[in-house]
Amino acid sequence: MENTETGNGKTGGGKGEKRGLGNESIVWVCKDVEATLGEWGVAQRDILQTRLMVEETLLKYQEVFGVGAVFTWRCTRRLKRIRLELSLPGERFDPFDTGEEGQGEVLRGLLANIGAAPVWQYKNGENLILFMPKKKKRSQMVSLVWSVALALLCGGLCRFLPEGIRDFLVHELIGPVFERFMGLLSAIAGPMVFLSVAWGIYSIGDTATMGRIGKRMIGRFLLMSVLLTLPACMAVLPLFSLAAGGGGMFDFSELFRMVLDIVPGNFFTPFTEGNPLQIIFVAVLIGTAMLILGSKATVAAAFVEQSNYIVQFIMETVSSFVPLFVFGSILTMVLGNDFSVFFHTYKLLPAMLAGDLIVMGLYLVLVCTRRKVRPGLLLRKMMPTFLIALTTASSSAAFGVNMECCEKKLGIDKRIVNFGVPLGQVIFMPGVSVQFLAVGFCMAEIYGVTVSPVWLATAFLIAIVLAVAAPPIPGGALTCYTILFVQLKIPMEAIAVTIALNVILEFFTTAADLFCLQTELVELAAGLDMLDTGKLKSA
């Protein structure tokens, strides 16, 4: 196990460096943060962001406790997870509390969901703060290209091996590993979606805290997800040749049974049977109950929150093995002469791009028409956020630029920006809905799945629900694909192809999501009379 401790004030035995809250100590800690994170391979942007958060935190504590107070500082790295720990004994003081009706805790929960916030707690008479910057990772696209190239090379070389050896590699070695990986994804899928939805609802806060802004924002996010996905679905569907079933007639009774089946008979069968819609239904019930009960459910909420972090950490760890999984899957296809299935997915990317363009185009027309702003001007203001998302496939990487753009360039009130951007990046993802629909239609065509009106209704519903429930972490979409394919009766063999293509699809999807979020917040702010139209229209 890797366990490294460093800093200019290196100490032994796991003890941290103790210092006073004077200006010299604050400068020392900031330099230590910058030097240590640089040595450990953290991206320069994240180093700057972490340094500013640490500096602001210490200055707030200096203002409250005075320069004579003593704090302990420690930098550690365990299993490639970086931890910057600060502890300060004294009275309870949350440095991140905004003082606006308890919104500090709500916002911190939302930011934590996208990995953009430190963790504060008061324990045993000490204020404890944990910063966990992430090490810069190799590009997903680079890892995918290497995996595919090595798989094709090894597959070509293995063609010269005797048939018995090739069969052994496919059926006795790679096949069982593939099945275990799929089993692990299926085992994580149910708990991950349940915890993500339940904690996401609870972390919203309470209706008194959020007031009319929170309720209206969440309502619009959900409504617009439906209204935007519907035309995209209608545009994408004709691109695929699907095997029609059910006589082409709309069977209301079958659809009604599908709706009733969302409600489980008890709280346990959804998890034992792996029914995704029932799992989400239970998560909504429990999350809403915790939200209403508030302080009466703090123990349950803490359990859900910590379990959510644990499962997300497990999923991030599992997702780090995806390139190896893609390598094995493609190698198996090459050895089994099944690699041609990739050529049948040629419709997927154009279909998804068409759906994303429709969704973004509708929002662009809506904002430009109702707010009387020139399309070119609006696009120019939103372009920096869009390009970061398009080139990194990460909404977290674009978080800071997104916040600045919404407030300073689009004229959205700061109160809406502070709450709407982190919340929207978690639950408002129309681009992901379009991606799930396009993938579902493409794989149904390839594997000859019979499609009925109820199947289409299920695909539409599950795509929207999974887009809301998908955890905003690397690998979060992997569990959603297993749920999507089970619900749409698509063979699990499609997972290998989909996971390989997902790395490419996520770049366009993330950019479309943030584009829609910015334009939606403009409309929401205007409806609440919290939009500076002069700033929006200014060049």
ZATORMI-102205 format. One record per residue (C-alpha): residue number from 1; x, y, z. Coordinates in steps of 0.25 Angstrom, whole numbers, plus 5000, padded with zeros to 4 digits. Layout:
BEGIN
{NUM {X Y Z}}
...
This chain:
BEGIN
{1 {5000 5000 5000}}
{2 {5005 5014 4996}}
{3 {5006 5023 5008}}
{4 {5014 5036 5006}}
{5 {5015 5048 5014}}
{6 {5022 5061 5010}}
{7 {5023 5076 5012}}
{8 {5033 5086 5015}}
{9 {5031 5082 5030}}
{10 {5032 5067 5028}}
{11 {5028 5059 5041}}
{12 {5029 5045 5045}}
{13 {5019 5035 5051}}
{14 {5008 5041 5043}}
{15 {5007 5054 5051}}
{16 {5005 5067 5043}}
{17 {5012 5080 5044}}
{18 {5007 5090 5054}}
{19 {5007 5104 5051}}
{20 {5001 5117 5056}}
{21 {4990 5125 5048}}
{22 {5000 5136 5044}}
{23 {5002 5141 5030}}
{24 {5015 5134 5029}}
{25 {5009 5121 5032}}
{26 {4998 5123 5022}}
{27 {5008 5126 5011}}
{28 {5016 5114 5015}}
{29 {5004 5105 5014}}
{30 {5000 5111 5001}}
{31 {5014 5108 4995}}
{32 {5014 5094 5001}}
{33 {5001 5091 4994}}
{34 {5006 5096 4981}}
{35 {5020 5089 4982}}
{36 {5014 5076 4987}}
{37 {5002 5075 4977}}
{38 {5012 5078 4966}}
{39 {5021 5067 4970}}
{40 {5009 5057 4970}}
{41 {5004 5060 4956}}
{42 {4992 5069 4959}}
{43 {4988 5078 4947}}
{44 {4992 5092 4948}}
{45 {4978 5098 4948}}
{46 {4974 5089 4960}}
{47 {4987 5093 4967}}
{48 {4983 5107 4966}}
{49 {4968 5105 4970}}
{50 {4973 5096 4982}}
{51 {4983 5107 4987}}
{52 {4972 5118 4986}}
{53 {4962 5109 4994}}
{54 {4973 5106 5005}}
{55 {4977 5121 5006}}
{56 {4963 5126 5007}}
{57 {4960 5115 5018}}
{58 {4972 5119 5026}}
{59 {4969 5134 5025}}
{60 {4955 5132 5030}}
{61 {4960 5124 5042}}
{62 {4970 5135 5044}}
{63 {4959 5145 5045}}
{64 {4951 5137 5055}}
{65 {4961 5131 5064}}
{66 {4973 5141 5062}}
{67 {4987 5139 5058}}
{68 {4991 5132 5071}}
{69 {4982 5120 5068}}
{70 {4990 5107 5065}}
{71 {4986 5098 5053}}
{72 {4991 5085 5048}}
{73 {4994 5083 5033}}
{74 {4997 5069 5026}}
{75 {4998 5065 5012}}
{76 {4997 5050 5009}}
{77 {4995 5040 4998}}
{78 {4989 5027 4999}}
{79 {4986 5017 4987}}
{80 {4988 5029 4978}}
{81 {4977 5037 4986}}
{82 {4983 5051 4990}}
{83 {4978 5056 5003}}
{84 {4981 5070 5009}}
{85 {4977 5071 5023}}
{86 {4975 5083 5032}}
{87 {4970 5082 5047}}
{88 {4968 5094 5056}}
{89 {4963 5092 5071}}
{90 {4953 5102 5076}}
{91 {4939 5106 5074}}
{92 {4931 5100 5063}}
{93 {4932 5109 5051}}
{94 {4929 5105 5036}}
{95 {4937 5113 5027}}
{96 {4929 5110 5015}}
{97 {4915 5114 5021}}
{98 {4910 5125 5012}}
{99 {4900 5130 5023}}
{100 {4889 5130 5014}}
{101 {4878 5121 5021}}
{102 {4887 5109 5022}}
{103 {4890 5109 5007}}
{104 {4905 5106 5010}}
{105 {4902 5092 5014}}
{106 {4893 5089 5002}}
{107 {4903 5095 4992}}
{108 {4915 5088 4998}}
{109 {4907 5075 4996}}
{110 {4904 5078 4982}}
{111 {4919 5082 4979}}
{112 {4924 5069 4986}}
{113 {4915 5061 4976}}
{114 {4924 5067 4964}}
{115 {4937 5066 4972}}
{116 {4938 5081 4973}}
{117 {4937 5084 4988}}
{118 {4945 5081 5001}}
{119 {4939 5074 5013}}
{120 {4937 5080 5026}}
{121 {4933 5074 5039}}
{122 {4934 5077 5054}}
{123 {4939 5065 5063}}
{124 {4944 5064 5077}}
{125 {4946 5079 5078}}
{126 {4953 5081 5065}}
{127 {4949 5087 5052}}
{128 {4954 5077 5041}}
{129 {4955 5080 5027}}
{130 {4959 5071 5016}}
{131 {4963 5075 5002}}
{132 {4964 5064 4991}}
{133 {4970 5069 4978}}
{134 {4970 5058 4967}}
{135 {4983 5054 4960}}
{136 {4983 5058 4945}}
{137 {4979 5046 4938}}
{138 {4983 5041 4924}}
{139 {4973 5044 4913}}
{140 {4962 5034 4912}}
{141 {4963 5035 4897}}
{142 {4978 5032 4897}}
{143 {4975 5020 4906}}
{144 {4964 5015 4897}}
{145 {4973 5016 4884}}
{146 {4984 5009 4891}}
{147 {4975 4998 4895}}
{148 {4969 4996 4881}}
{149 {4982 4996 4874}}
{150 {4988 4986 4884}}
{151 {4976 4977 4883}}
{152 {4976 4978 4867}}
{153 {4991 4975 4867}}
{154 {4990 4963 4877}}
{155 {4978 4958 4870}}
{156 {4986 4958 4857}}
{157 {4997 4951 4863}}
{158 {4988 4941 4870}}
{159 {4982 4937 4856}}
{160 {4995 4929 4854}}
{161 {4993 4921 4866}}
{162 {4986 4907 4866}}
{163 {4971 4907 4867}}
{164 {4971 4900 4880}}
{165 {4980 4911 4886}}
{166 {4971 4922 4881}}
{167 {4959 4915 4886}}
{168 {4965 4913 4900}}
{169 {4968 4928 4900}}
{170 {4954 4932 4896}}
{171 {4946 4922 4905}}
{172 {4955 4919 4916}}
{173 {4963 4931 4919}}
{174 {4957 4944 4913}}
{175 {4942 4940 4914}}
{176 {4942 4937 4929}}
{177 {4949 4950 4932}}
{178 {4938 4957 4923}}
{179 {4927 4950 4931}}
{180 {4933 4954 4944}}
{181 {4934 4969 4940}}
{182 {4920 4969 4935}}
{183 {4916 4963 4948}}
{184 {4923 4973 4956}}
{185 {4917 4984 4948}}
{186 {4903 4978 4950}}
{187 {4905 4977 4965}}
{188 {4909 4992 4966}}
{189 {4898 4997 4957}}
{190 {4887 4996 4967}}
{191 {4893 5001 4979}}
{192 {4900 5012 4971}}
{193 {4888 5018 4965}}
{194 {4879 5016 4978}}
{195 {4890 5024 4986}}
{196 {4892 5034 4975}}
{197 {4877 5037 4974}}
{198 {4874 5037 4989}}
{199 {4886 5046 4993}}
{200 {4883 5055 4981}}
{201 {4869 5058 4986}}
{202 {4873 5059 5001}}
{203 {4885 5069 4997}}
{204 {4875 5078 4991}}
{205 {4872 5083 5005}}
{206 {4858 5087 5009}}
{207 {4847 5095 5002}}
{208 {4848 5106 5012}}
{209 {4863 5107 5009}}
{210 {4862 5106 4994}}
{211 {4849 5114 4993}}
{212 {4843 5117 4980}}
{213 {4856 5117 4973}}
{214 {4860 5102 4976}}
{215 {4846 5097 4973}}
{216 {4844 5104 4960}}
{217 {4858 5100 4956}}
{218 {4857 5086 4958}}
{219 {4843 5085 4952}}
{220 {4849 5092 4939}}
{221 {4861 5083 4939}}
{222 {4851 5071 4939}}
{223 {4841 5077 4929}}
{224 {4851 5082 4919}}
{225 {4858 5068 4919}}
{226 {4845 5062 4914}}
{227 {4842 5073 4904}}
{228 {4856 5073 4898}}
{229 {4858 5058 4898}}
{230 {4844 5056 4890}}
{231 {4848 5063 4877}}
{232 {4862 5057 4878}}
{233 {4856 5043 4879}}
{234 {4846 5046 4867}}
{235 {4858 5051 4859}}
{236 {4867 5039 4862}}
{237 {4857 5028 4861}}
{238 {4856 5028 4846}}
{239 {4871 5026 4844}}
{240 {4870 5012 4849}}
{241 {4863 5000 4843}}
{242 {4856 4993 4855}}
{243 {4849 4980 4855}}
{244 {4835 4984 4858}}
{245 {4826 4975 4867}}
{246 {4813 4975 4874}}
{247 {4806 4977 4861}}
{248 {4809 4992 4861}}
{249 {4797 4995 4870}}
{250 {4798 5003 4883}}
{251 {4794 4994 4894}}
{252 {4789 5003 4906}}
{253 {4788 4991 4915}}
{254 {4802 4987 4913}}
{255 {4807 5001 4915}}
{256 {4798 5002 4928}}
{257 {4804 4989 4933}}
{258 {4818 4995 4931}}
{259 {4815 5007 4939}}
{260 {4809 4999 4950}}
{261 {4821 4990 4950}}
{262 {4830 5002 4954}}
{263 {4824 5001 4968}}
{264 {4830 4989 4975}}
{265 {4823 4980 4985}}
{266 {4834 4982 4995}}
{267 {4847 4989 4997}}
{268 {4856 4977 4995}}
{269 {4851 4971 4982}}
{270 {4856 4982 4973}}
{271 {4870 4979 4977}}
{272 {4869 4964 4977}}
{273 {4863 4964 4963}}
{274 {4871 4976 4958}}
{275 {4859 4984 4954}}
{276 {4864 4998 4951}}
{277 {4851 5006 4950}}
{278 {4847 5000 4964}}
{279 {4861 5003 4970}}
{280 {4859 5018 4965}}
{281 {4845 5018 4971}}
{282 {4850 5013 4984}}
{283 {4861 5023 4984}}
{284 {4852 5035 4981}}
{285 {4843 5030 4993}}
{286 {4854 5029 5003}}
{287 {4861 5042 4998}}
{288 {4848 5050 4999}}
{289 {4845 5044 5013}}
{290 {4859 5048 5018}}
{291 {4857 5062 5012}}
{292 {4844 5064 5019}}
{293 {4848 5059 5032}}
{294 {4861 5068 5032}}
{295 {4868 5067 5045}}
{296 {4860 5055 5050}}
{297 {4867 5046 5039}}
{298 {4882 5051 5041}}
{299 {4887 5037 5044}}
{300 {4880 5031 5032}}
{301 {4885 5043 5023}}
{302 {4899 5041 5028}}
{303 {4899 5026 5025}}
{304 {4893 5029 5011}}
{305 {4904 5040 5008}}
{306 {4916 5032 5013}}
{307 {4911 5019 5005}}
{308 {4909 5028 4993}}
{309 {4924 5032 4994}}
{310 {4928 5018 4996}}
{311 {4921 5012 4984}}
{312 {4925 5024 4975}}
{313 {4940 5021 4979}}
{314 {4938 5006 4976}}
{315 {4932 5010 4963}}
{316 {4944 5020 4960}}
{317 {4953 5009 4963}}
{318 {4946 4998 4954}}
{319 {4945 5008 4943}}
{320 {4960 5010 4943}}
{321 {4961 4995 4937}}
{322 {4952 4999 4926}}
{323 {4963 5000 4915}}
{324 {4968 4986 4919}}
{325 {4953 4981 4918}}
{326 {4952 4988 4904}}
{327 {4965 4981 4900}}
{328 {4960 4967 4904}}
{329 {4947 4969 4898}}
{330 {4952 4974 4884}}
{331 {4963 4963 4884}}
{332 {4951 4953 4887}}
{333 {4944 4959 4875}}
{334 {4956 4958 4866}}
{335 {4959 4943 4870}}
{336 {4944 4940 4868}}
{337 {4942 4947 4855}}
{338 {4932 4956 4862}}
{339 {4939 4969 4860}}
{340 {4930 4973 4849}}
{341 {4920 4977 4859}}
{342 {4927 4990 4860}}
{343 {4924 4993 4846}}
{344 {4909 4992 4848}}
{345 {4910 5004 4858}}
{346 {4913 5014 4847}}
{347 {4900 5021 4850}}
{348 {4902 5023 4864}}
{349 {4911 5035 4864}}
{350 {4903 5043 4853}}
{351 {4890 5040 4860}}
{352 {4895 5045 4874}}
{353 {4901 5057 4867}}
{354 {4887 5060 4860}}
{355 {4880 5058 4873}}
{356 {4889 5068 4881}}
{357 {4889 5078 4870}}
{358 {4874 5078 4870}}
{359 {4874 5080 4885}}
{360 {4884 5091 4885}}
{361 {4877 5098 4873}}
{362 {4864 5098 4880}}
{363 {4870 5105 4892}}
{364 {4878 5115 4884}}
{365 {4865 5119 4876}}
{366 {4857 5120 4889}}
{367 {4867 5129 4897}}
{368 {4870 5138 4885}}
{369 {4856 5139 4881}}
{370 {4851 5142 4895}}
{371 {4862 5150 4900}}
{372 {4865 5158 4887}}
{373 {4880 5154 4887}}
{374 {4888 5152 4874}}
{375 {4891 5137 4872}}
{376 {4906 5140 4869}}
{377 {4908 5148 4881}}
{378 {4902 5137 4890}}
{379 {4910 5126 4884}}
{380 {4923 5134 4886}}
{381 {4920 5136 4900}}
{382 {4917 5121 4903}}
{383 {4928 5116 4894}}
{384 {4939 5115 4905}}
{385 {4931 5106 4913}}
{386 {4927 5098 4901}}
{387 {4941 5096 4896}}
{388 {4946 5091 4910}}
{389 {4935 5081 4911}}
{390 {4937 5076 4897}}
{391 {4952 5074 4898}}
{392 {4952 5068 4912}}
{393 {4938 5061 4913}}
{394 {4938 5066 4927}}
{395 {4927 5075 4933}}
{396 {4936 5077 4946}}
{397 {4948 5082 4937}}
{398 {4938 5093 4932}}
{399 {4932 5096 4945}}
{400 {4940 5109 4948}}
{401 {4938 5115 4934}}
{402 {4924 5111 4934}}
{403 {4921 5118 4947}}
{404 {4929 5131 4942}}
{405 {4922 5131 4928}}
{406 {4908 5130 4934}}
{407 {4910 5141 4944}}
{408 {4919 5151 4937}}
{409 {4915 5149 4922}}
{410 {4901 5144 4922}}
{411 {4896 5153 4933}}
{412 {4890 5142 4942}}
{413 {4888 5145 4957}}
{414 {4899 5140 4966}}
{415 {4889 5133 4975}}
{416 {4884 5124 4963}}
{417 {4898 5122 4958}}
{418 {4903 5117 4971}}
{419 {4892 5107 4972}}
{420 {4888 5104 4958}}
{421 {4901 5101 4952}}
{422 {4905 5090 4962}}
{423 {4891 5084 4962}}
{424 {4889 5085 4947}}
{425 {4902 5078 4945}}
{426 {4897 5066 4953}}
{427 {4883 5065 4949}}
{428 {4881 5073 4936}}
{429 {4887 5065 4925}}
{430 {4878 5064 4912}}
{431 {4890 5061 4904}}
{432 {4892 5048 4912}}
{433 {4877 5045 4909}}
{434 {4879 5046 4894}}
{435 {4892 5037 4895}}
{436 {4885 5026 4903}}
{437 {4873 5026 4893}}
{438 {4883 5026 4881}}
{439 {4891 5014 4887}}
{440 {4878 5007 4890}}
{441 {4873 5008 4876}}
{442 {4886 5005 4870}}
{443 {4888 4992 4878}}
{444 {4874 4988 4876}}
{445 {4876 4989 4861}}
{446 {4889 4981 4861}}
{447 {4884 4970 4870}}
{448 {4870 4969 4864}}
{449 {4862 4973 4876}}
{450 {4847 4973 4874}}
{451 {4842 4987 4876}}
{452 {4827 4991 4880}}
{453 {4821 5004 4884}}
{454 {4822 5000 4898}}
{455 {4837 4997 4896}}
{456 {4839 5011 4890}}
{457 {4832 5017 4902}}
{458 {4841 5009 4911}}
{459 {4853 5014 4904}}
{460 {4849 5028 4905}}
{461 {4845 5027 4919}}
{462 {4858 5020 4924}}
{463 {4867 5029 4916}}
{464 {4862 5041 4923}}
{465 {4862 5034 4937}}
{466 {4876 5029 4935}}
{467 {4881 5042 4930}}
{468 {4876 5048 4943}}
{469 {4881 5037 4952}}
{470 {4895 5035 4945}}
{471 {4905 5038 4955}}
{472 {4914 5050 4950}}
{473 {4927 5042 4952}}
{474 {4936 5034 4942}}
{475 {4930 5021 4939}}
{476 {4916 5025 4944}}
{477 {4910 5022 4930}}
{478 {4916 5008 4930}}
{479 {4906 5004 4940}}
{480 {4894 5011 4933}}
{481 {4897 5003 4920}}
{482 {4895 4990 4928}}
{483 {4882 4995 4933}}
{484 {4878 5001 4919}}
{485 {4880 4988 4912}}
{486 {4873 4979 4922}}
{487 {4861 4988 4922}}
{488 {4861 4988 4906}}
{489 {4864 4973 4905}}
{490 {4877 4976 4898}}
{491 {4887 4964 4899}}
{492 {4899 4967 4909}}
{493 {4909 4965 4897}}
{494 {4906 4979 4893}}
{495 {4913 4984 4906}}
{496 {4927 4982 4900}}
{497 {4924 4990 4888}}
{498 {4917 5001 4895}}
{499 {4927 5003 4905}}
{500 {4938 5004 4895}}
{501 {4929 5015 4887}}
{502 {4925 5022 4900}}
{503 {4938 5029 4901}}
{504 {4936 5036 4888}}
{505 {4922 5039 4891}}
{506 {4924 5045 4904}}
{507 {4932 5057 4898}}
{508 {4920 5062 4890}}
{509 {4910 5058 4901}}
{510 {4917 5067 4911}}
{511 {4918 5079 4902}}
{512 {4903 5078 4899}}
{513 {4899 5077 4913}}
{514 {4907 5089 4918}}
{515 {4901 5097 4906}}
{516 {4887 5093 4910}}
{517 {4890 5096 4924}}
{518 {4895 5111 4922}}
{519 {4883 5114 4913}}
{520 {4873 5108 4922}}
{521 {4878 5116 4934}}
{522 {4877 5129 4925}}
{523 {4862 5125 4923}}
{524 {4860 5122 4938}}
{525 {4867 5135 4943}}
{526 {4858 5143 4933}}
{527 {4845 5136 4938}}
{528 {4849 5140 4952}}
{529 {4853 5154 4949}}
{530 {4868 5151 4952}}
{531 {4874 5153 4939}}
{532 {4883 5165 4935}}
{533 {4878 5167 4921}}
{534 {4888 5178 4918}}
{535 {4900 5169 4922}}
{536 {4894 5158 4913}}
{537 {4893 5167 4901}}
{538 {4906 5174 4902}}
{539 {4918 5170 4894}}
